Amino acid sequence: MCTYAPAPVVFVRGSGSELFDAQGRRYLDFVSGLAVTSLGHAHPEVAAALSAQAQTLWHVSNLYENALAPGVAATLDRLVGGGTPAGGQVFFCNSGAEANECALKLARKWAGPGRHVVVSTWGSFHGRTLATLTATGQPAKHVPFEPLPEGFVHVPYDDLEAMSRALDPATVGAVIVEPVQGEGGVVVPSSDYLAGLRRLCTERGVLLICDEVQTGLGRTGRWFAFQAQSLQPDVVTMAKALGNGMPVGACWASAEVAAAFGPGDHATTFGGQPLAMSAAKATLAVMEREDVCGRAVRAGARLRAGLGALPGVTGVRGEGLLLAAVLSGAAAPDVAAAALGHGLLVNAVRADALRLAPSLLVEDAIVDEALEILSTTLAEVGTR
Ligand SMILES: *Cc1c(COP(=O)(O)O)cnc(C)c1O
């Protein structure tokens, strides 16, 4: 179905930060399949784990115990806890929307009848299922699909006063928030916003759900972007980078909140299957060993400095290797299209901003080469 308007290029092979089309042309990938291939394309260890698992056991369903999922859950629990176990539990699924759908159902079950309202923020993105679309704070995406599920309220992002007014303890069960808004244009909130949300949620007896689907697992220079501030969310959702391209999602919740779900309350046919878990296990092992957080900080500083020095770039937003370059003079979609012609993948996250999200293992030489291509492209498009 025509749900996308794809760029006219077919990639047939990838390795690290490089992609190759059918004619053998080389491209630098600073989109990473939308912040998914954080270890680069065809990472040998993830590929080996997946091939070995593919020849052993793919899928048996969740009617039986699972050899791999508990270990992956324990790793995620430790990363959510910033290095020491957070003591929570994990539900595995297949995408970011499903991870958020799980969080929204868990919040309703935890809060009980009457307190089903979820507060989210304008400019947010939480997925495309009916519930996660409704949580998404972008009215234009809502209109064609009305009537939408009931029980969602939106307030401005990075506005604690508006949040405080919306958090009626009699009707609200949860707040869902991206610690950095990704699809909304890579918007970083004030340095006390998330901790302030935590205080408000605790005071009103409301769950704090952090949607880390895009920001999680090293992308912003921390395992989770909420760790930039001092707080512990009740629920953390993740997906994009978790399988380095294998579709895997996860919803982590504190033990007290997770206990609201009993057998039969939520389910998935594919979620947590051995094939997907083998990819997640290998991805997390490489991420920890390679210190992807430290690498995202260092490579992110290099990329940010380079972008900031380009003529035509008026500002750089973001953290680690989730960056947006704000353009003056040229439309971001035109620049992205021209950059593709020069062998660089970037995406126009807004009309005036390009998003850059390369592999967390990106080498300095690749960053420098991408900056050169972007410089040429901006000069060309700006004077057209
Ligand atoms: C991409 C994204 C989602 C949706 O993930 P899908 O795998 O496309 O369903 C949800 N939340 C955030 C913050 C995202 O960036």
The ligand as an SDF file (V2000), in Angstrom:
LIG
                    3D

 15 15  0  0  0  0  0  0  0  0999 V2000
    9.6230    4.8200   16.3260 C   0  0  0  0  0  0  0  0  0  0  0  0
    8.9580    5.1500   17.5970 C   0  0  0  0  0  0  0  0  0  0  0  0
    7.8290    4.4600   18.0570 C   0  0  0  0  0  0  0  0  0  0  0  0
    7.1210    3.4270   17.2230 C   0  0  0  0  0  0  0  0  0  0  0  0
    7.8970    2.3090   16.9680 O   0  0  0  0  0  0  0  0  0  0  0  0
    7.4350    1.2660   15.8260 P   0  0  0  0  0  0  0  0  0  0  0  0
    8.4490    0.1480   15.9470 O   0  0  0  0  0  0  0  0  0  0  0  0
    7.4830    1.9750   14.5250 O   0  0  0  0  0  0  0  0  0  0  0  0
    6.0630    0.8230   16.1730 O   0  0  0  0  0  0  0  0  0  0  0  0
    7.3200    4.7760   19.3050 C   0  0  0  0  0  0  0  0  0  0  0  0
    7.8890    5.7370   20.0620 N   0  0  0  0  0  0  0  0  0  0  0  0
    8.9710    6.4180   19.6550 C   0  0  0  0  0  0  0  0  0  0  0  0
    9.5660    7.4460   20.5610 C   0  0  0  0  0  0  0  0  0  0  0  0
    9.5340    6.1740   18.4060 C   0  0  0  0  0  0  0  0  0  0  0  0
   10.5880    6.8860   17.9770 O   0  0  0  0  0  0  0  0  0  0  0  0
  1  2  1  0
  2  3  1  0
  2 14  2  0
  3  4  1  0
  3 10  2  0
  4  5  1  0
  5  6  1  0
  6  7  2  0
  6  8  1  0
  6  9  1  0
 10 11  1  0
 11 12  2  0
 12 13  1  0
 12 14  1  0
 14 15  1  0
M  END
$$$$
